[in-house]
Structures are given as structure tokens and as C-alpha cells.
Amino acid sequence: TAKALTVSGITASDKTYDGNAVATLDATSVLYSGLINGDTFSGTYTGAFNNANAGTGKTVTITPTYSGADVGNYSITDHATVTANITAKSLTVSGITASDKTYDGNAVATLNTGSILYSGLINGDTFSGTYTGAFNNANAGTGKTVTITPSYTGADVSNYSITDHSTITAD
């Protein structure tokens, strides 16, 4: 009968969110418990996170491929899963402008988002923002600070660490 062989010692590397579930494995410390010295047996391994989203302690499934003249002599217990982290990807918001306005007694600013840029956004991700603006006060003046308040939505918002476009100026 085939001899029991247990595979262990495989690790997965943490990564930054990149829109896919591919995991990088390190099999340099793989152990084949039960392997008879001198037998021809080796393994290659691929890994996949349970999903592509950012998170900690995520399950990585290991898919093995075994080769060698003595593979058939073993009943193999695979190293089936490990854990690793996917950290949020940096995303920078820029390109928002504010319209100049005539004094009207309020500090509401009209924002223009037609040239907004989401630097770092992965193509195909569902992510959008809405923005409101407020002058620092309602008084007339030039080069006045406009504070931008963002609100982000979409299925992929949690995969990003967002650097907001926080202030601009207008008259």
C-alpha cells in the first residue's frame, strides 16, 4: 500500500490590493513528512486568496502538482490552506475645482468634478465619489479656501486607502 506523506511548511506572502486573488507562495521551507530518503518526489504550488478584496488573515488555498518517479508510492495529505493579508491600495483624489461666485451671504461652493482623477484606481473597479464644498466663510474675497467634503460609494471602496482632495481655492 502507499505510504502516508504529509506536506507542510508552505507560506503565503502578504500583498497590496491589485484586483485579483492570486497569492504568491513560498515553498522553500516545504516539508515532506514520511518521504523515504532517496525517493524522487517534488511539488509545485499555486495559491489563491478566497477573494480579491483587502483584508487580514485571509484564507489562501494551495493547489499542488506533484511529480517524480515515486509519486505513486505515497498517499499524500496536502498543505491545503494558509493565511495572508491583502492591504488596501493607495488612491489619491485630485482635479476638483471650485467656481468663483458673487457674494450671496452663504459659504456654499460649487465644485467642478469633470476633470477628477483617481490615481491608483484599478481599471474595472466599482468606485465613485460625490463632493460638497464650503468656503471658509461667506464674506467676499479672493483666493479663499474651499474645504471639500467627500462621500465614496461602490463595491470596491474598502480596497483603497484614500487621500482626499481636501481643499482648493476660489474667489
Secondary structure, 3 states (H helix, E strand, C coil): CCEEEEEECCEECCEECCCCCEECEECCCCEEECCCCCCCCEEEEEEEECCCCCEEEEEEEEEEEEECCCHHHEEEECCCEEEEEEECEEEEEECCEECCCCCCCCCEECEECCCCEEECCCCCCCCEEEEEEEECCCCCCCCEEEEEEEEEECCCHHHEEEECCCEEEEC
